[in-house]
Amino acid sequence: MPLTVTSRRRLRAATAQPRRGEKHRGRTVALASVGMIAALYPLLRRPILTWGATSQEATSRLPGDELLEDADGVSTRAITINAPAASVWAWLAQMGPSPRGGAYTYDWMENLLGLDMHSAESVLPEYQHPDVGDTIGLGSNRMRLERVEPEHVLAWRSEDGNWIWTFVLEEHDGTTRLISRNRFRLPTLAARLGWLPMEPGSLLMERKMLHGIKRRAERLASATPDGSSRDTASVPTRSR
């Protein structure tokens, strides 16, 4: 029996209702998920910002903090390396974009941002003597060395003064504690809001970096019993 115009309209309305209901439920689930993440993030934030660090390391004042007092954002991450400080310092000293030693993290991610990072697998002798005033480029940021204490402290400051990145080495009985601290000034509301989603991403990259330095330093220490940066057995190569 042919459907009347009214019947066809009722049929379309009846079949459309579940679709509208499904869309509504989808929005509800999405909003609930966002709300749950927002509620949990304050609990997750501290582990994200202090991965690997002890409570004392995370809360104590470290060398380099004086370069940016009253920071709006701070992260302190750390790792224990089974090697003397000299073996760790060798990799920190040469960090930076090509032709320097890279950042020992995910090169492909760094290079999507145009940073020209290629993580070296060997010590580069020409970059083993960093000095205050040395600069490197990190995309739109230009970083200047502000504090250098060989085998102990290396602190970089961004050109605009809003970012301090400090590495601190503490050696105990042949092992070294490597602490990486970032301090940020966030002068605008947009900068403060933009910082939050960056925090998990910074953990992803920095965790990889710390493990990358650990692997290289422990290998170097095993090749040079005195823990120095002599790496004469290998030819400088770069991972892509």
Secondary structure, DSSP 8 states (H G I E B T S, - for coil): ----HHHHHHHHHHHHHHHHHHHHHHHHHHHHHHHHHHHHHHHHHHHHHTTT--HHHHHS--TTGGGSSS-SEEEEEEEEESS-HHHHHHHHHT-BSTTS-B-SS-HHHHHHTT-----BSS--GGGS---TT-EEEETTEEEEEEEEETTTEEEEEETTS-EEEEEEEEEETTEEEEEEEEEE---SHHHHHHHHHHHHHHHHHHHHHHHHHHHHHHHHHHHSTT--S--TTS---B--
